[in-house]
Amino acid sequence: MTSLRALLLLVAFATATDLLPTSAQSASDLVDQGVRAYDELEFEAAAASLRRALRSDPGEDISIAAYGRALIYLGATEYYRGNPDSTEALFRRLVLFDTRQRPDPLVFEPGVTDIFEAVRRDTKSLTVVVPPRSDFRIEEGTLPVTLYASSFLGTLVEVFDGDSNLVRMVYDGPVSDSLVVTWDGLDSLGAPLNDGDFALTVTSRRPGGVSLRSTTFPLTLNTQRQDTLSHPEPLADSLFLPERTSGGQGFETLVGGLIIGGGVMLVPSIIAPNAELSGSRFFVGSAVSLAGIVGYFARKPGQIITVNVDANRELREQWNDRLTRVINENALRRSSVRIVIEAGPAEIVELRQP
Amino acid sequence: MTRCRSLAIVCLATLLAFSAQPLNSQGGLRFSVAGGGYYNSISIQDDGENQSLSGFSGGGEGSVAIGRLGLGLRYLEGSVSPSGSGTGADVVEGEAILSFRALQWLALKFGPRLRSTITSGVTERWVFWEGRVGTRARLGSPRVVGNLEFLLMLSGDVNTSESFNGGQGLRGRLSWELSELPLWIGLGYHIDRIKSRGGLRTEATEQLVLLIGIGRGARY
């Protein structure tokens, strides 16, 4: 009795392990094994291996390419096993899984490829490829979003922020075969975004407008910015020279001329009270006084001081040059903002039967 | 009395030197050389008698300045003739004056001045030590400057039997710098009055000066 129970357990274990690929025999190995069996026309064995491989989780236990290859070969196997409905179902599954993969007409006979083409025409599907990590400078690089359509489809590509607010509509238009659309990492106004979580959503639509499928990639956006320079301080009024004469300057000139001229004319009589002095002191004294009077009118209030005007203009021009240099440098620094976008695994939601 | 005045001038000079402010525009070495003509008018009162002489002299002056300090030299020679009858004389004059610009508008000066008068082969040579206080003003433009200078003869020696009893004077000048060239033109008036022989003799000398110079900013 004990022996019988042990035997049953052994059979059950063997059956269970036969259903799942073992670690020693990976899903890729099963695909290779199935393909070899297919090539040797051992369709039963090929179907068994390929079905076991297809139980794996694509992208994790098996690569996308290997998973698609398994679907193609299993579809062809079912075709030769006399199950065209299964072939059609497997090819539909292939088109929905990855529109980039298709049976090679050099490998498979036209009966197989014809079924696939018919399925592809009838099955509206879109495969979206986003690189897991993109690192680029604003205005220099972009995030590429590659769209592969099984047949003519309308497509809407949008970016949403963490609160599901639309940040940027990247593309709204048709895709007939494949198309690369790009997102520059900016919002609708062309401004850089703050760091945070975003979502890139690609919605495929029938030509009539009915949404078929939504593919959403979670995005984590990080920006690396250089600090901008502050603008130069405005020039203080004290740095500017007076551009027009004030009353004080003219007054000083007038008083200086009159004092010196008066001194020349009057003081000699005090120094030499009894001497017979010549009139030359009046000539020189008058000249000095007259120079003071002329200088007063030349510098009377409101007269433009050309030298000071030129000096002030030069000062302003130097300040403007400094400001321009800072503005240009800041523009350069702003344009050199680096954006790093990391994309997570896609989440696909079927909105309507394709 | 002369000693008291000298002491007062020294005290004033010291006070101004300590209160001096920086003269930003006068930091470098500056030169100036000029030549021109002097028209001399001499009025002598000697024990109640008056005599007038006049005539031209030619000469020149030069100056060098660095910072606040400067040195001025002047030399001229010529002759004067009496307005009426009498004997004329040859006149030679020279001076070397140190200056200290205490303020932008105020300078203190000190130095010797020599004056020789040759009459009929006899030379009377005076040596004066003078203190001067000068001021200046820019007249409208920085290139037009007026100067006024008062001088006091602190001492005087003569090679004859004359005795020195004091003297003072005044210098006034208008100078104009040309804008394109380092040239300047000066128009000046000088007057000195010397008392000698116990005040019985006074001699007032006026000069009308016309100069053309080269250089900027170092005129004294």
Interface residues (C-beta under 8 A of the other chain):
Chain A: G250 E252 T253 V255 G256 G257 I259 I260 G261 G263 V264 V267 P268 I271 A272 N274 A275 E276 L277 S278 S280 R281 F283 V284 G285 A287 V288 A291 G292 V294 G295 Y296 A298 R299
Chain B: Y39 S41 S43 Q45 N50 S52 S54 T135 R136 A137 R138 L139 G140 S141 V144 G146 N147 L148 F150 Q168 G169 L170 G172 R173 L174 L187 G188 Y189 I191 R193 T202 A204 E206 L208
